[in-house]
Amino acid sequence: MNALNKPVNVGIVGLGTVGGGALNLLRDNAAELSRRTGREIRVSHVGIRRDKPGLELAGITVSNDIFAVVNDPAVDIVVEVIGGTTTAREIVLQAIANGKHVVTANKWLLAEHGNEIFAAAEAKGVYVAFEAAVAGGVPIIKVLREGLAANRVDWLAGIINGTGNFILTEMRDKGRDFADVLVEAQALGYAEADPAFDVEGIDAAHKLTIMASLAFGIPLQFDKAYVEGITQLTRDDVAYAEELGYRIKHLGIARRTADGIELRVHPTLIPAERLIANVHGVKNAVLVQSDPVGATLYYGAGAGAGPTASAVVADIVDLVRSLTAESSPNVPHLAFMPQAIAATPILPMESVVTSYFLRLQAEDKPGVLADVTRILSSRGISIEAIVQKPVQAEGAVPVIILTNPVLEREMNRAIAELEALSDIVGAVTRIRLETLA
Ligand code: HSE
């Protein structure tokens, strides 16, 4: 057996939902994977900080010191699936320093430390693959980096947190309680270790940060992303949006404009007839508008052991082929050549132009709506639709307004003026609206 057809040894650091799924998939599909790569791929070493009763690990070296995996000379490829940004960063950098290729599903790590990690990998001539970091089993990294390589991306918009979409779907379709659905998402292995990352939009912002870098050839800049989660959404807003022909989805949006890049995650009204409006449960979807291909849509399971393992193992297959070719994958980590990464600014949210759904509670008195429309028009905000709902028990009238596109800064000022009106009760609810046309 020569070096190019001997088995490839994989070391896995972390055996949670994703690591366990990858281990099982490498075993279950071993014959098919070997047909695809011409090599046997075997898990030779796993690192787990605590023993995991019930896992079949016969024939595999098991270390509680997880650094033993990356320092094992026999390991060819390290799979980092422990999550977090401290030990995970050290593990990945140590694997790179040891000249090993890495596969990671860790979007948090890449969104915050990806620039450093990719630079280290490039200097060492190894590769850090991360298909599993975004949209679970949907191969969106390969799409943005390779499939759409001929295109100039204008914008992308995605449902990129399975837990959040699962919660929104169950709340809307079955009237279930937020907390109760979240517990189910955790039991199904969808949620992050800290589920606040899912429901407060942080996980989606990590993934959006990565996709924006691949789409536009810019550094990873998670700290510049605008992040809003789903915890403030009410069933009333969902119902009012539906009556007007819209669905509320939690979207990550990255858009190229003349002034810079929009990078934002927030609940969004989208026309109910769009395909992406019909993406339910744990499914993710990413809509990419690029030239010349136009709009393309990518859909599939965004979380869970099997779908995420599918992406991890696809990366392993790529790396095994590279090892056999005695090369490193020649696709740049961020899709563009490192020296061509652009310093295009990320726009602050106040400089973003979008449409809005506003809900306000007005006293049932003559002249209130006139005051509302006067404030909006004085800020150059034109109204697309206005609906007054029946008086509620406490005497206030819900008023729903859809606006045409306007600068967020102007909308912030208008909302402050509306809330200062004595006949407007409480805070104004604002949900951004995108036609995705
Ligand atoms: N917690 C994530 C989600 C897992 O629900 O989408 C997949 O990245």
Boltz pocket constraint, residues with backbone or C-beta under 6 A from the ligand:
constraints:
  - pocket:
      binder: B
      contacts: [[A, 132], [A, 133], [A, 135], [A, 136], [A, 160], [A, 161], [A, 162], [A, 163], [A, 164], [A, 189], [A, 190], [A, 191], [A, 192], [A, 198], [A, 203], [A, 302], [A, 303], [A, 304]]
      max_distance: 6.0
